[in-house]
Structure formats: structure tokens, C-alpha cells
């Protein structure tokens, strides 16, 4: 599937195409995702880069052990390698505070810096 702008993906894409995976995200990572806004003029998500600096490898926040405090998250991506530059991932989860459904778009630039955009 070709890489589209975030606005061009439909529910049909999410239901029938691409790659889906289930994760157990840390509460810290979900709290950062919940702060994303719908602004099209996205900036680097400095909180994610700080999480990386503090923990040295924030990827451990993606797959928490089953017996730890975690939030279940479904990731959809048009390709299996979701951290490729310029490829959108969409994370879907229940906000632990408001209990509402969240959908957050995540994309990395060529240097690996993450950008977030709120969908729902």
C-alpha cells in the first residue's frame, strides 16, 4: 500500500489493509500520546524524546510485562515496519482517565524524531 497523508486513510484501510499489532504501553507513554492535538502544523514530540533520554531506550514502554501496569493499545500501519520515516502508524486505545476511545497518528522523520497528531 502506498504511503498516504493521514487525512487520506479511511476506516476501510484500517479494517481491511495494512498491519495490526497489539501492545501493552506504559502509562507514561499513553499519557504523552493523550496530549497530542489535531494541529496539522506538527512539531517534534519533545516529551517522547525526553522519555528516550531518561530511560535510554523508550521502546521498553511499548511492551510492558503482562503483570505490570499497562494500557492495551492496537497499532495499525500500512506496512509491517512501523518506524520507517514518513510512514504513519495509528494507535488506538482507551484513555485511562476519560475512558474515551483515542486514535493518535504517529510519524517519524528521517532522523527518527516522532511527531503526533490526534485523530479522535
N, C-alpha and C positions, 0 to 999 in steps of 0.2 A: 504494500500500500504506500502510495506517495505521502510525503510529509505535507500536511495541510496547515493553514493557520488555525489557531484554536477555535475561532468562531465557525469554521467550516466543518468541524466534526459534528455528527448528529448522534442521537441515541441509537440509530441503526448501526453506526460504526461500532459503538460500544457494545452492542448486543451480538453482532454477527461477525465482526472482523477483529483483527489485532490480537494482542496477547494480554491475558489477565493473570494476575498473581495475588495471593493473599499474604499479608504480613501482619506482624504484631509490632506496632510502633510504640516507642516510649511516650509517656505523657508529655515530656519536654518537646519532642518533635511535633506531636499533634498540636500542642499549644502554639508553636510557631506557625504551623500550617493554618490554624484558625485565624491568625492575624492577617492573612492575605486579603487584599481588596480587589475590586473589579477594575482597577485603573489599567488602561491599555499602555500607559507610559510606565512600564515596569522598571524597577531598579533591582540591583543585586540584593538578594535577601541576606543582609548582613548578620541577622540572628543565626541563620544556618551556618554561615562561615565561622561565626564565633563559637557555635556548638562544635564545629570541627576543630577549632583551635583549642578549646577546653578539653575535649575528650580525645584529641589526637586522631580519632577515626570515628566520625559520627555515623558511619554505616552500622555500627553496633546498635544504634537506635531503631533500625529497621526490623530487626528480627530478635525481639526480646524473647527470653525463655518463657515457656508456657506458664511456669509457676511465678512469674514476675508480674508486676503491674504493667498492663499494656492496653492498647486500643487496637481492635481489629480493623484493618484497612485493606481495601481492594484497590489494586493498581491496574489501570488499563493503559496500554501503549500500543501504537501501531506496529511496532517491531519488538522483538524479544529483548534487545539491548536498550533498556530504557534510559540510560545515562549518556547516550550519544549526543553530541552537540546538535542543537537545533531540532531535537525530537521531543514532542510533547508527551508527558505522562499525565494521566488524570487519576488523582487519588480520591476515593470515595469512602466515607466513614461517618459515624455518628459522633457529633460534637459531645464530648463528655460533660460539658457544662450546660448547654442549652438543650441537649438531646435531639437537636435537629440534624437532618442529613446535610453533609458538606461534600462538595466536589471542588477540588483545587487542581488547577493546571500547574505543572512544574516543567521547566525547560532549562537546560544548561547551555551556556555559550561555549565558544571554542576553548576557553581557558578553564572550563569546569565550574564556573560560578553559577549558582542556582538563581532562578527567577520564579516567582509565584504569581498566580492570578486566580482570584476567587471566581468560580462559576456559579455555584449555589451555596 
